[in-house]
Amino acid sequence: MAEKCGSEKASSSSPNLTCPLCLDIFVEATILLSCEHTFCRQCLKKYDLTHQDLDHMVCPLCMEITKLYANRVDDLRLNVSINGCVDDYHAKCGGMNAVLEMCQKWKCTACKSLKDAVSFCRTCNCYMCDECLHCHQHLTLLFGDHKIVSMDDVIKGKVSIGHLFEKCSIHKTEKKDMVCEDCKVHVCHRCVLVGHKAHEIKDQVDFEQELRHKVSDLAQRCADEKAELEKNIQNIEIQRHEVHTAVQTLLDDARQAYSIKAKELEENLRNLTEQIHALERSFDDDLNVLKSKYRQRIKSICSSITLVDNDRLGHLETDTLSAHILLCEELDTMLKEVTDRTSAEAIKKKAQEMRFKPADDTRLDLGRISEFTDHPSKAAIKKKAQEKRFKPADDTRLDLVSIAGLDPKMEVIQCVDLRGVMLGMTRHSNSTVAIVYGWYARGIDIIDSNGGMQQYRNTPLSDMKCYDLVLQRDGTLCMSTGKTEAHIYSPLGSRKATIRVRNNIYLLRVNSSPSDEIIITNDGRQVYIYDPTGSTLKHTVQTKHYTRQASTTRTGLIVTSSCWGDPRVVTVYNRDGNAGESLQAPRGVYMYAAVDEQDRVYIASVDWKNGKVVIRLYDLDGLNLRERVEFKALNMTLGWSWCYLVSLSPDMLAFACHKKLYFIKVSL
């Protein structure tokens, strides 16, 4: 940028060589390709410092967007013609400091002394030496209302007097000593009468003073804001320390809770182990008693047979014979007794079928030993043996404590008025979406969760309509152009491929899988899955219902929604066409589904009659959806029945309807 000097301002030297940002002669004039406006390269670099998060530059004059690349402003080309004119201008003026040197040689024009001027009278339009300045200051009757400025201020650039010497190009004898604020030009009083009667006109000096006050105020506010932001940065670091302290406290509390519960569980395990060992000893005792009983019987049998079986049986008489016969009868009776051959097996079953009953929800332990009573019709001893079971504790109870204050909730954090009727929407980043419009509002908008909006310019849309779109991870854009075609564009805007689908019922709807496969639906009973380039049809999945929207999970499952169909259902399919149980909406309610990056499914149920939207969160259980949370109903403006639900991140959703876009924060 040029050195500040009153005579070197573009307004007094060469209007075509002035940078609109610094208001000085161009230095390294650089052109913005989109609109061909020119600025100093250093000015553009300073301007770009406040927009480092963008991959483009918005022209400060016309708001057109110029794409920036790796070196940002340094990649922009110089304006060769403007830089040549600047070189010619400096050559004619004798260099950058020539005007400053002239300022220092100005002489008094109020008298004939030819002394060096020390002041300038704006009212008399003349330079003054010390004596003339003394007269102006003391002859208050004549010069009391004159406006005098110091030449030191002029040389330092604090004030400018160059405009007082500029003559009107139309009315040659008149000075352009006024400013038309409506037209943003300097004018003379005759110009005001001829072409600026109804305009806001200000005296040049007053206008300049107001402008300087405004700039000074902005500079002070910038300094104040900078100081405040520095304080905020310091405060952030203080808060960061507090956050780390709080998180460490949570970790310490969790570890302490684990230590306490682990000790309780270890004690509980020891108690259970002792009970089980006691049971084992009890069963051993029962078996030993049974074993002893059988050995005693064997002993009795052996004793009896010894007495009965004798070599002298043929010589027994009278009492001896009678006694022997009695022993034989007793032994026969003993042998006829039914031997209990099931007692040991019963004890075995009793041991095998002992059951474990888990602790109830109010106790954090493994459980306790108890009898199981599901078979009241069996024999008592068999029943007692069979009704012992070991049942593990409920897995949901073996945890520590949860962190309080995290009840599931959902709230709208931003509502954006769209510039047209929404036809399609897709995720652009964790906090932005891309919206495509129908009818009269053409083009694609990128909208962030703070309400900021800018147009997506990498794809030519002037010669075609777009009905839906999806952005892949590498920036590739796939967009539906009607019932038969979808086009694929590179990140730089060139068309890479065209997908053609036959037998269409309605407009093509597009989406993408986590692996960037292209998913296409058309209100028919099929879902088409193409490879990321769009050149190969990988799968055609047959569906039970007419399908308008489809999303996929990381495992390849397909979540479909009929939206307006009859019935209005959400169904999960695998790629072989197998389906789970459908969720069906009540009459008058429309359902729109979205899958997040953790394979959770959000379903928005839109009730047009009551003007409410209820969003529910589901977990996938195979091919079925299991409801986890029903969030509180959201009051939204519903223009018509076509809506779109998109998951941006695990804690952010976007919901669009007609001309409204809502960003929704999710807390689980």
C-alpha positions in Angstrom: 0.0 0.0 0.0 1.2 3.5 -0.7 2.3 5.9 2.0 -0.5 8.1 3.3 -0.4 11.6 1.8 -3.2 14.0 1.2 -2.2 14.8 -2.4 -1.6 11.1 -3.2 -5.1 10.0 -2.4 -6.9 8.5 -5.4 -9.7 11.0 -5.1 -7.2 13.8 -6.0 -4.8 12.0 -8.2 -6.1 9.1 -10.3 -9.5 7.5 -9.4 -8.7 4.4 -11.5 -5.6 3.6 -9.5 -7.2 3.5 -6.0 -7.5 0.3 -4.0 -11.1 0.1 -2.6 -9.8 -1.3 0.7 -6.9 1.0 1.7 -8.0 4.0 -0.4 -4.3 4.4 -1.6 -2.5 3.8 -4.9 -2.4 0.1 -5.8 0.6 -1.9 -4.7 0.8 -5.3 -6.4 -2.7 -4.9 -7.8 -4.3 -8.4 -7.6 -7.5 -9.5 -9.4 -10.4 -11.7 -8.2 -11.2 -14.0 -11.1 -14.9 -14.4 -10.4 -15.8 -10.6 -10.7 -12.5 -9.1 -11.9 -12.4 -6.5 -9.1 -8.8 -5.4 -8.2 -7.2 -4.8 -4.8 -3.7 -4.5 -3.3 -2.3 -8.0 -2.7 -1.4 -7.1 0.9 -5.0 -5.7 1.5 -6.4 -9.0 0.3 -4.1 -10.9 2.6 -5.2 -8.9 5.6 -8.9 -9.3 4.5 -8.3 -13.1 4.2 -6.9 -13.4 7.7 -10.5 -13.1 9.0 -11.8 -15.8 6.8 -9.2 -18.6 7.2 -12.0 -21.2 7.8 -13.4 -20.7 4.2 -12.0 -22.3 1.0 -13.0 -19.2 -1.0 -13.0 -15.4 -0.8 -16.1 -13.2 -1.0 -15.5 -10.0 -2.9 -15.8 -7.0 -0.6 -17.5 -5.0 -3.4 -20.0 -7.3 -5.1 -20.0 -10.4 -2.8 -19.1 -12.8 -5.7 -17.2 -15.9 -4.6 -13.6 -16.7 -5.8 -12.2 -20.2 -5.1 -8.9 -20.2 -3.1 -6.3 -23.0 -3.3 -3.3 -24.1 -1.2 -1.5 -20.7 -1.2 -4.7 -18.7 -1.0 -4.1 -15.1 -2.0 -0.7 -15.8 -3.4 -2.3 -18.0 -6.0 -4.3 -15.1 -7.4 -2.8 -13.5 -10.5 -1.7 -9.9 -10.7 -3.6 -7.2 -12.7 -0.8 -6.4 -15.2 -2.6 -3.5 -16.8 -3.3 -1.7 -13.5 0.2 -2.3 -12.3 1.6 -0.7 -15.5 -0.6 2.3 -15.0 0.6 2.6 -11.4 4.2 2.6 -12.6 3.5 5.3 -15.1 1.8 7.4 -12.5 4.7 7.2 -10.1 7.1 8.1 -12.9 5.2 11.2 -13.8 5.0 12.2 -10.1 8.7 11.8 -9.5 8.3 8.9 -7.1 6.3 8.1 -4.0 7.7 11.0 -1.9 7.5 13.7 -4.5 4.1 15.0 -3.3 5.3 15.0 0.3 8.3 17.1 -0.7 6.0 19.5 -2.5 3.8 19.8 0.6 6.9 21.0 2.5 7.6 23.8 0.0 4.2 25.4 -0.1 4.3 29.2 0.3 1.8 31.7 1.7 -0.8 32.8 -0.8 -2.6 35.3 1.4 0.2 37.9 1.1 3.2 38.7 -1.1 5.9 37.7 1.4 6.4 34.3 -0.1 7.1 32.9 3.3 6.6 29.2 4.1 3.0 28.3 4.8 2.2 27.1 8.3 -1.6 26.9 8.1 -4.4 26.6 5.5 -7.7 28.5 5.7 -10.5 26.3 4.3 -12.9 29.3 4.1 -10.4 31.6 2.2 -9.0 28.6 0.3 -5.4 29.9 0.8 -2.1 29.1 2.6 -1.0 31.4 5.4 2.4 32.3 6.9 2.8 33.1 10.6 1.7 36.8 10.2 -1.4 35.9 8.1 -2.3 33.3 10.7 -1.9 35.9 13.4 -4.3 38.3 11.6 -6.9 35.5 11.1 -6.8 34.7 14.8 -7.1 38.3 16.1 -9.5 39.8 13.5 -12.4 37.8 14.9 -15.0 40.1 13.4 -13.8 39.2 9.9 -12.3 35.8 10.3 -13.9 34.4 13.4 -15.8 31.6 11.7 -13.0 30.6 9.3 -11.8 27.0 9.4 -8.0 26.7 9.8 -5.9 23.6 9.7 -2.2 23.2 10.5 0.2 22.3 7.7 1.9 19.8 10.0 -1.5 17.9 10.2 -1.7 18.1 6.4 1.8 16.7 5.9 1.3 13.9 8.5 -2.0 12.9 6.8 -4.2 13.7 9.7 -6.3 16.0 7.5 -6.6 16.5 3.7 -7.0 19.7 1.8 -6.5 18.3 -1.6 -10.2 18.1 -2.4 -10.5 21.9 -1.9 -8.4 22.5 -5.0 -10.3 20.0 -7.2 -12.4 21.7 -9.8 -15.7 20.4 -11.1 -15.2 18.7 -14.4 -18.7 19.9 -15.5 -18.7 23.4 -14.1 -15.1 24.3 -14.6 -15.0 27.4 -12.3 -16.7 25.7 -9.3 -15.0 23.7 -6.5 -16.3 20.3 -5.5 -16.6 21.2 -1.9 -19.7 19.0 -1.1 -20.5 15.3 -1.0 -23.6 13.5 -2.2 -24.1 10.6 0.2 -26.7 9.0 -2.1 -24.4 8.8 -5.1 -21.1 8.6 -3.1 -19.4 11.4 -5.2 -18.0 14.9 -4.7 -20.0 17.7 -6.2 -20.1 21.4 -6.5 -23.1 23.6 -5.6 -24.3 23.8 -9.2 -24.2 20.0 -9.5 -26.4 19.9 -6.5 -29.0 22.2 -8.1 -28.9 20.3 -11.4 -28.7 16.6 -10.5 -28.8 16.1 -6.8 -31.7 18.1 -5.5 -33.5 15.4 -3.5 -30.2 13.7 -2.3 -28.5 13.8 1.0 -25.8 16.5 0.6 -23.1 17.3 3.1 -20.3 19.8 3.3 -17.0 18.2 2.4 -15.3 19.2 5.7 -18.2 18.0 7.8 -18.4 14.8 5.8 -14.6 14.2 6.3 -14.8 15.0 10.0 -17.8 12.6 10.4 -15.9 9.9 8.5 -12.8 10.4 10.6 -14.9 10.2 13.8 -16.5 7.0 12.5 -13.1 5.5 11.7 -11.7 6.6 15.1 -14.7 5.1 16.8 -14.3 1.8 14.9 -10.6 1.8 15.7 -11.4 2.2 19.4 -14.1 -0.4 19.3 -11.7 -2.8 17.6 -9.1 -2.2 20.3 -11.8 -2.7 23.0 -13.0 -5.9 21.3 -9.5 -7.2 20.9 -8.9 -6.6 24.6 -12.1 -8.3 25.4 -11.3 -11.3 23.2 -7.9 -11.6 24.8 -9.6 -11.6 28.2 -12.0 -14.3 26.9 -9.0 -16.4 25.7 -7.4 -16.1 29.1 -10.7 -17.1 30.6 -11.0 -20.1 28.3 -7.7 -21.4 29.6 -8.9 -20.9 33.1 -12.1 -22.7 32.3 -10.2 -25.4 30.6 -8.3 -26.0 33.8 -11.6 -26.1 35.7 -13.0 -28.6 33.1 -10.0 -30.8 33.4 -10.3 -30.7 37.2 -14.0 -31.6 37.0 -13.4 -34.4 34.6 -10.6 -35.8 36.8 -13.0 -35.6 39.7 -15.4 -37.7 37.7 -12.7 -40.2 36.9 -11.6 -40.4 40.5 -15.2 -40.8 41.7 -15.8 -43.5 39.0 -12.7 -45.4 40.0 -13.6 -45.1 43.7 -17.1 -46.4 43.0 -15.6 -49.3 41.0 -13.2 -50.1 43.9 -16.0 -50.1 46.4 -18.3 -52.2 44.2 -15.5 -54.5 43.3 -14.8 -55.2 47.0 -18.6 -55.8 47.5 -18.6 -58.2 44.5 -15.5 -60.0 45.7 -17.1 -60.5 49.2 -20.3 -61.7 47.6 -18.3 -64.1 45.4 -16.6 -65.5 48.5 -19.9 -66.0 50.3 -21.3 -67.7 47.2 -18.3 -69.9 47.0 -18.6 -71.0 50.6 -22.4 -71.7 50.1 -21.6 -73.8 47.0 -18.8 -75.7 48.8 -21.3 -76.3 51.7 -23.7 -77.7 49.2 -21.0 -79.9 47.8 -20.2 -81.3 51.3 -23.9 -81.8 52.0 -24.3 -83.8 48.8 -21.1 -85.8 49.7 -22.6 -86.6 53.1 -25.9 -87.8 51.5 -23.9 -90.0 49.2 -21.8 -91.4 52.0 -24.8 -92.2 54.1 -26.3 -94.0 51.1 -23.1 -95.8 50.5 -22.8 -96.9 54.2 -26.4 -98.1 54.1 -25.6 -100.4 51.1 -22.4 -101.7 52.7 -24.4 -102.6 55.9 -26.9 -104.5 53.8 -24.1 -106.4 52.0 -22.7 -107.3 55.4 -26.1 -108.6 56.6 -26.6 -110.7 53.4 -23.1 -112.2 53.8 -23.7 -113.1 57.4 -27.0 -114.7 56.7 -25.7 -116.7 53.7 -22.8 -118.0 55.9 -25.2 -119.3 58.4 -27.6 -120.8 55.9 -25.0 -122.3 53.5 -23.5 -125.3 55.5 -22.1 -128.7 54.6 -24.2 -130.3 57.3 -27.5 -129.3 55.9 -28.6 -132.9 55.4 -28.0 -133.8 59.1 -30.2 -131.0 60.6 -32.9 -132.2 63.0 -35.6 -130.7 65.2 -34.7 -127.3 66.6 -31.6 -126.9 64.4 -33.7 -127.6 61.3 -36.4 -125.2 62.5 -33.8 -122.4 63.1 -32.2 -123.0 59.6 -35.5 -122.8 57.9 -36.3 -119.5 59.7 -33.0 -118.1 58.6 -33.6 -119.0 55.0 -37.0 -117.4 55.1 -35.6 -114.2 56.5 -32.9 -114.1 53.9 -35.4 -114.7 51.2 -37.5 -111.9 52.5 -34.4 -109.6 52.6 -33.6 -110.4 49.0 -37.2 -109.7 47.9 -37.0 -106.2 49.3 -36.8 -103.6 46.5 -33.4 -102.0 46.3 -33.5 -98.2 46.0 -31.4 -97.8 42.9 -32.3 -94.1 42.3 -31.2 -92.3 45.4 -27.6 -91.6 44.2 -28.9 -90.5 40.8 -31.4 -88.2 42.6 -28.6 -86.6 44.6 -26.6 -86.2 41.3 -29.6 -84.4 39.7 -30.1 -82.4 42.8 -26.5 -81.1 42.6 -26.7 -80.6 38.8 -30.0 -78.7 38.9 -29.2 -76.2 41.6 -30.0 -72.8 40.2 -28.6 -69.3 40.8 -31.1 -66.5 41.3 -29.6 -63.0 40.4 -29.7 -60.1 42.9 -32.6 -57.8 42.5 -32.1 -54.3 41.0 -31.6 -52.7 44.4 -28.5 -54.7 45.2 -25.1 -54.7 43.5 -24.0 -58.3 44.0 -23.8 -61.5 42.0 -26.9 -63.1 43.5 -27.8 -65.9 45.9 -28.6 -69.6 45.9 -32.3 -70.5 46.0 -34.8 -73.1 44.9 -36.5 -72.8 41.5 -40.2 -73.6 41.6 -41.5 -74.1 38.1 -42.5 -77.8 38.2 -45.1 -78.4 41.0 -46.5 -81.6 39.4 -43.4 -83.8 39.9 -42.6 -86.0 42.8 -41.4 -84.1 45.8 -37.8 -85.4 45.9 -37.4 -85.2 42.2 -39.0 -81.7 42.2 -36.6 -80.5 44.9 -33.6 -81.9 42.9 -34.7 -80.5 39.6 -35.6 -77.1 40.8 -32.1 -76.1 41.7 -30.7 -73.9 39.0 -27.8 -71.5 38.6 -28.9 -68.3 36.9 -26.4 -65.6 36.2 -26.9 -62.1 37.5 -28.6 -59.6 35.1 -25.9 -58.0 32.9 -27.6 -54.6 33.2 -26.9 -54.4 36.9 -23.1 -55.0 36.9 -22.1 -51.3 36.3 -20.9 -48.4 38.4 -22.9 -45.2 38.6 -24.1 -42.9 35.8 -23.3 -39.2 35.6 -26.3 -37.2 36.6 -28.0 -34.6 34.4 -27.8 -36.4 31.1 -31.5 -37.2 30.5 -32.2 -37.6 26.8 -33.6 -34.4 25.2 -33.8 -32.6 21.9 -34.1 -28.9 21.1 -34.1 -26.7 18.1 -31.0 -24.5 18.2 -31.4 -22.7 14.8 -34.3 -22.0 12.4 -33.3 -20.7 8.9 -35.7 -19.2 6.4 -34.8 -20.7 3.0 -34.8 -18.7 -0.2 -37.1 -21.1 -2.0 -39.0 -24.4 -1.7 -36.7 -27.2 -0.5 -36.6 -30.3 -2.8 -33.6 -32.1 -1.4 -31.1 -32.0 1.4 -27.8 -33.7 2.3 -25.1 -33.6 5.0 -22.2 -31.2 4.1 -20.3 -31.4 7.4 -20.9 -31.9 11.1 -22.7 -28.5 11.2 -23.7 -27.7 7.6 -26.2 -29.0 5.1 -26.6 -28.6 1.3 -30.1 -27.6 0.2 -31.4 -27.8 -3.4 -34.5 -25.8 -4.5 -37.3 -26.3 -6.9 -39.4 -24.0 -9.2 -38.1 -20.5 -9.3 -35.2 -20.6 -6.7 -32.4 -22.5 -8.6 -29.1 -23.5 -7.2 -27.6 -25.1 -4.1 -27.1 -23.4 -0.8 -24.6 -24.4 2.0 -26.2 -23.5 5.3 -24.5 -23.8 8.7 -26.0 -24.2 12.2 -25.4 -20.5 13.0 -27.7 -19.5 10.1 -24.9 -18.6 7.6 -25.7 -19.2 4.0 -23.6 -19.3 0.8 -24.1 -20.7 -2.7 -22.4 -23.9 -3.8 -20.7 -22.9 -7.1 -18.7 -25.9 -8.2 -21.6 -27.3 -10.4 -23.3 -25.6 -13.3 -27.0 -25.6 -12.7 -28.1 -22.9 -15.1 -29.1 -25.4 -17.8 -30.8 -28.1 -15.7 -33.1 -28.7 -12.7 -32.0 -30.5 -9.6 -34.4 -32.5 -7.4 -32.1 -34.2 -4.9 -28.4 -34.4 -4.1 -25.8 -36.1 -2.0 -22.1 -35.2 -1.3 -19.6 -38.0 -0.9 -16.6 -37.9 1.5 -14.2 -36.7 -1.3 -16.4 -33.8 -2.3 -18.0 -35.6 -5.3 -21.6 -34.5 -5.9 -24.4 -36.7 -7.1 -27.6 -35.0 -8.1 -30.9 -36.1 -9.5 -32.1 -34.3 -12.6 -35.5 -35.9 -13.0 -37.1 -39.3 -13.5 -34.4 -41.0 -15.5 -30.9 -39.5 -14.8 -28.6 -38.6 -12.0 -25.3 -36.8 -12.7 -22.0 -37.1 -10.8 -19.7 -34.1 -10.6 -16.1 -33.9 -9.4 -15.2 -31.5 -6.5 -14.0 -29.0 -9.2 -17.3 -29.1 -11.0 -16.7 -31.3 -14.1 -19.2 -34.0 -14.9 -17.7 -37.5 -14.3 -20.6 -39.8 -15.0 -24.4 -40.2 -15.7 -26.6 -42.8 -14.0 -29.7 -43.8 -16.0 -32.5 -45.7 -14.4 -35.5 -47.2 -16.2 -39.1 -48.0 -15.2 -39.4 -44.9 -13.0 -42.5 -43.9 -11.3 -41.4 -40.6 -9.8 -38.3 -38.4 -9.4 -35.1 -40.1 -8.5 -34.0 -39.7 -4.9 -30.3 -40.1 -4.1 -28.3 -40.9 -1.0 -24.9 -42.5 -0.2 -23.6 -45.3 2.1 -20.8 -45.0 4.6 -18.5 -46.5 1.9 -19.8 -43.8 -0.7 -22.0 -46.3 -2.6 -24.8 -44.3 -4.4 -28.3 -45.3 -3.2 -31.2 -44.5 -5.6 -34.9 -44.7 -5.0 -37.8 -43.6 -7.2 -41.1 -44.4 -5.3 -41.0 -47.9 -6.7 -40.5 -51.3 -5.1 -36.7 -51.3 -5.7 -33.6 -49.8 -4.2 -30.7 -49.4 -6.6 -27.1 -49.5 -5.2 -24.3 -48.3 -7.5 -20.5 -48.2 -6.9 -19.1 -44.7 -5.8 -18.3 -43.8 -9.5 -21.8 -44.5 -10.6 -20.6 -46.8 -13.4 -21.7 -50.2 -11.9 -25.1 -51.3 -10.5 -24.0 -53.6 -7.6 -27.4 -54.5 -6.1 -31.1 -54.2 -6.8 -33.0 -54.8 -3.6 -36.7 -55.6 -3.9 -38.9 -54.0 -1.3 -42.4 -54.8 0.0 -43.7 -51.2 -0.2 -43.2 -48.2 -2.4 -40.0 -46.6 -1.3 -39.2 -42.9 -1.5 -36.1 -42.5 0.8 -33.4 -45.0 1.7 -30.3 -44.8 4.1 -27.7 -47.5 4.8 -25.8 -48.6 7.9 -22.1 -49.4 8.2 -23.0 -53.1 8.0 -24.9 -52.7 4.8 -28.5 -52.8 6.1 -31.0 -50.5 4.2 -33.5 -48.4 6.1 -36.4 -47.4 3.8 -39.2 -45.0 4.2 -42.3 -44.8 2.1 -42.9 -41.2 3.3 -46.1 -40.4 1.3 -46.9 -44.0 0.4 -49.8 -46.1 1.5 -49.1 -47.7 3.9 -46.6 -45.1 5.4 -44.0 -47.4 6.8 -40.3 -47.6 7.7 -38.7 -51.0 7.0 -35.2 -52.5 7.3 -33.8 -54.8 4.6 -30.6 -56.6 4.0 -29.0 -56.8 0.6 -30.7 -60.1 -0.2 -34.1 -58.4 0.2 -35.0 -60.0 3.6 -37.0 -57.5 5.7 -37.7 -57.0 9.3 -41.0 -55.9 10.9 -42.2 -52.6 9.5 -43.1 -49.5 11.6 -46.3 -48.1 10.4 -47.5 -44.5 11.0 -51.0 -43.6 12.2 -53.4 -42.0 9.7 -52.4 -38.5 8.9 -48.8 -38.9 10.0 -45.8 -39.1 7.7 -42.5 -40.7 8.6 -39.0 -39.7 7.5 -35.9 -41.8 8.6 -32.2 -41.0 8.9 -29.3 -43.2 10.0 -26.4 -41.7 12.0 -22.7 -42.7 12.0 -23.3 -45.0 14.9 -26.0 -47.0 13.0 -28.8 -45.5 15.2 -32.0 -44.7 13.4 -33.9 -41.5 13.9 -37.5 -41.3 12.6 -39.5 -38.0 12.4 -43.2 -38.5 12.6 -44.9 -35.4 11.1 -48.4 -34.6 12.2 -49.8 -32.0 9.8 -53.1 -31.6 11.4 -51.6 -30.6 14.8 -48.5 -29.0 13.4 -46.1 -31.1 15.4 -43.1 -33.2 14.8 -42.1 -36.1 17.1 -38.7 -37.7 16.7 -37.9 -41.1 18.1 -34.5 -42.9 18.3 -34.3 -46.6 17.5 -31.7 -49.2 17.8 -31.2 -52.0 15.2 -32.0 -55.5 16.5 -31.2 -57.6 13.5 -33.7 -56.4 10.8 -36.0 -54.9 13.4 -36.2 -51.5 15.0 -36.3 -51.3 18.8 -37.4 -47.9 20.2 -35.0 -46.4 22.7 -36.2 -42.8 23.2 -39.3 -40.8 22.3 -38.3 -37.1 22.5 -40.7 -34.3 23.3 -42.8 -33.1 20.4 -41.2 -30.1 18.5 -43.4 -27.2 17.3 -42.4 -26.3 13.8 -43.8 -24.4 10.8 -44.9 -27.1 8.4 -45.6 -25.6 4.9 -46.5 -28.9 3.1 -46.0 -32.6 3.4 -42.5 -33.0 1.8 -39.8 -33.1 4.5 -36.2 -34.2 4.9 -34.4 -35.5 8.0 -30.6 -35.8 8.0 -28.1 -36.8 10.7 -25.0 -34.5 10.7 -23.3 -36.0 13.8 -24.1 -38.1 16.8 -25.6 -35.0 18.5 -26.9 -33.0 15.6 -29.9 -33.4 13.2 -31.2 -31.2 10.4 -34.9 -31.2 9.5 -36.2 -29.3 6.5 -39.8 -28.6 5.4 -41.0 -26.3 2.6 -39.1 -23.0 3.2 -37.9 -23.8 6.7 -34.7 -25.5 7.9 -34.2 -26.5 11.6 -30.9 -27.5 13.3 -31.7 -29.9 16.2 -29.4 -30.6 19.1 -29.6 -34.1 20.6 -28.5 -35.0 24.1 -28.5 -38.6 25.2 
